[in-house]
Amino acid sequence: MQTRVAFIGLGIMGHSMAGHLLAAGYPLTVHSRTKSRAEDLLSRGAEWAGSPAEAARQAEFIFICVPDTPDVQKVVLADDGVLSALTSGQIVIDHSTISPAATRQMAAAVAQRGGTFLDAPVSGGDTGARNATLSIMVGGEQATFVETLPLLRRMGTTITHCGPSGAGQLTKLVNQILVSVTNLAVSEALVFARANGLDDQQTLDAVSGGAAASWQLSNLGPRMLKGDFAPGFMIKLQQKDLRLALAAGDEQNIRLRATSLVHELFDQALKEGRGEQGTQALFEICRESASSK
């Protein structure tokens, strides 16, 4: 009998990730708040579940990919949530980026029902999800990680066991600090280049091959200069991640000054109605701030 899989949450990331599991031949049950998001997967052989509990009922591995901590808590802990249907031996894998403390609480609740819980947030955006090249940072039991690894390899290429429950989420917050602060550096640098009359493409070519090279520069830099702010990863979700990072810093009495600055600038973006634009729209906030000096 083939390993049965459930996937809950079919947004920008989850739809592609679930699709890779289906394409690999795993019998797949899906659930999302909006059923229309599942239509493509259903046409390819996936089964629909009316609730997280129904999705989890016959699955050995239950994947979750939803926006924020309250969303995961609802999927897992609500009356019709995963936990209500969980039996011994099932594995819950949460790909959302959420609170490390809430993660540990849910892992304990799953363990009480005889299951195991992995926090496995991802990085790589919509492109990484489509191409199955995500970086996946995993917290939880080593043995469960090893058991789940063949499925994770269908979705990502860099898969790291980071430590006990919550360690995956903490590692993702490290990633988000790096990503967001680098995004600010790229935005400000390209605003500076334009203000000084430099050629867009020539400038990118000149700096992309040296010490200033980064994923943000290569992938988001050209989109900034073209005014292409379509979301690969939305500002409102990045802002949520920065909030989690700042809260985790506060717990350790750590001041994250650069992260706080990006958080402040994204607050401005949200006030301007840019929450559903891609994070590269930070370029516009930097441009506006520079011109208002």
N, C-alpha and C positions, 0 to 999 in steps of 0.2 A: 504493500500500500504506500502511495506517495505521501510525502510530508505535506500536510494541509496548512495553509497560511491565511491569516486575516490581515487586512490593511485598513486602518481607520484614519481618514483625513486625506482628501484628494485635491489639495491645492496645487500651486505652482510646482512644489517639490514632490509632494506625495503621489500625484498622478503618475509621473514618470518613474518613480521608484517602485510603485506597485506594478507598473507595466513591465519592468525588467524581471520581476519575480514571476509574473504570468508567462512572459516569453521564455523563461528558463524551464517551464513545464510544471511549476508548482500549482496545484489546485488552489484557487484564490477566491476568498470571500471579501467583499469590500463594503464599507459604510462611510458616508459623508453627510454632512448636514444638508447639502444640496445634491439630490440624486442625479441631476443632469451632468454633474462632473464625472459621474461613473459610466456614462453611456458608452464611451469608446471601449473601456475595459469590459463592460458587459457584452458588447458586440464581439469581443475576442474570446469570450468563454468564462469570464469571471461571474461569480454569483453575488447577488445583492442581499444585504442584511438590513433589516429595518432599525436596528439599534446596535450599539457596541456590544451588548450582551449576546445578541444573536450572532454577530460576527465572530465573537470569541468562542462560542459554545463548542464547536467541533474543530477548532484550529489548534495546532501544536505550537505555532509561533504567531504572536499577535503584535503587529507593528502599528505604531501610532505616529502621526505627523500632523500636528495642529499648532495654531499660532502661539499660545501663551499658557502660563501656569494654570489659570482657572479652567482653560479648555481641556487640558490633560486631566485635571482633577475630576471634571465632569465625565470625561470618557471612562475613567477608571473607577471612580467612587460613587457615581450617581446610582439611583435605584435600578436603572437599566444599563448600568456600566459594566465594564469588563469584569470587575471583581465579583459581581453578582453571579456570573456564570463560570468563574474560574474553578478548575479542579487541579489536583496534584499533578505536577510535572509540566504544566504549561509555562511558556516563557513569554513575557511581555517586553517588547523593545520599544522604547520611546525615542523617536528621532527629533522631537521638538526641542527648542532651546528654552529652558525654564529654570525656576529656582532650584539650586542644589538642595536646599533644606526640604522643599516640598518633594523633591525626587526621593530623598531618603525616607520620608514618611510613607510615600506610596510603595516603595520597595519593601518596607516592613509590613505593610498591609497585604501585599501580594504574597509575601513569605508566610504569613499566618494562614493563608489558604492553600499552602503547599506549592505555590508557583515561584518563579524567580523573575526579577525585574532588572533590565539593563537600561541605563541612560546612555543613549547613543546619538547625540546631536551631530549634525552634518555641516560641512562647509563646502562651497563650490558653486552655489547659486543654481539658477535654473539650467545653466549650461552643463554643470557637473551632474545634475540630476538626469538630464536627457541623455548624456553620454556615458552614464554609469562610471564617472570618474570622481565621485565625491570623496572627500576626506571625512572619515567617521571616527569620532572620539568616544570611547566606550568606558563606562563605569559599571562595576558589578562583579559578580563572582567569576574567577578565571575559567572554571569548568564550563559555566554557562556561555561565556564569551567564545570559547573554543567550539562548543556545540552549535552556536549561531553563526560562526564565521563563514561557512559555505554560502549562506543566504546573503550576508553582508557583502560578500565579494561580488554578488550580482549587481550591486548598486554603487560600490566604491572601489577605489584602488589603493588608497592609503587608509588602513584600518588599524587603529592602535588601542590596545587595552591600557587605560590610563590609571587604573587603580580601583578601589572599592566604590560602592554606590555614591553617586554625586561627583566623582572625579571626572567623568565624561563632561558633565555640565560645566565644571570649573575650567577644564581645558578649553571648552568652546568659548568661554568668556575671555580667556587669554587670547584666543583667535580673534574675537570680536574687538578687543582693544587694539590689537595690531592692525586689523582691517580698517577700523574706523579712523584711527589716527593717521594711517597711511593715506586714506582717502582724502582727509583734510589737507595733507601735504601736497598731494597731486592737484587738488582743486586750487589751492593757493598759488602753487607754482605756475599753473597754466593761466590763471588770472594775471599773474605778474608778466608772463611771456606775452600775452596779448596786449597788455597795457603798454609794453615797450615795443610793439610793432613787429615782433618776431613771427616768422612763418610757422603756422600750426604744425604741419607735417614734418617740416625740417627740424623743428624743435624736438618733437617726439622722437624722430630718428636719432638725433644727436644724443639725447639723454637716456634712451632706452637700453643702450648696450653697455652702460657703465655701472657705477656703484649706485646710481639712482633707480635702477631697474626694479620693477615690482609687478605683481599681478594687477594691482589697481591701476598702475600707469599704463600697462599694455592693453588691458581690457576696458577700463573705464575712461581713460584719458581721451581716446578718439571719440567716444560717445559724448563726453563733456563738450568737446570742441564742435561737434556737429549739432549740439542741442538735442541729442537723443536721450530722453530721460525715461524711456519705457523701463518697467521694473524687471530686473533680474532678481533683485532683493529689495523690498520696499522700505522706504524711510521709516514708516511707522513700526516695522518689525525690527529694524536696526536700533531704533530708539528704545524699544522694549528691551533689547539685549544689553544696551548700554546702561539702562536702569538697573538691570540685574547685576551687571558688573560693578556699578557704583555701590549698590547695596551690599554685595559680597566684600567689597573693599572696606566699607564702613564696619562690617563685622570684625575685620582684622585690624581696624584703626589705620588703614592705609589711605592716603590722599592720592587720588588718580587725577592729576591736574589736566593733562592733555585730554583724557577721556571726558572729563567734566566740560571742557571747552567744546568738544564735538557734540556732546549732549545738548549744550546750550544752543549751538547753531542749528541742530536738528529741531529743537523746540521752535525756533524761528521758522524753519521750513514747514512744520506742522501748522503753525499759525497762518501761513500763506496758502494752506490747502494742498501742500505737496506730499502728504503722507503716503499716497499710493504711487508716487513716482519712485524710480530707482534711486539708490543711494548716491549715484553720480550727480544728482541734482544739487548736491552740496556745492558744486561748482557755482551755481547761480547765487546761492546764499553768500559765498565768498566774493563773488563779483559785485553783488549789491552792497556788501559791507565795505568793500574797497572803494567803490565809487561815492559812497556817502561820507567819506572822511572829510 
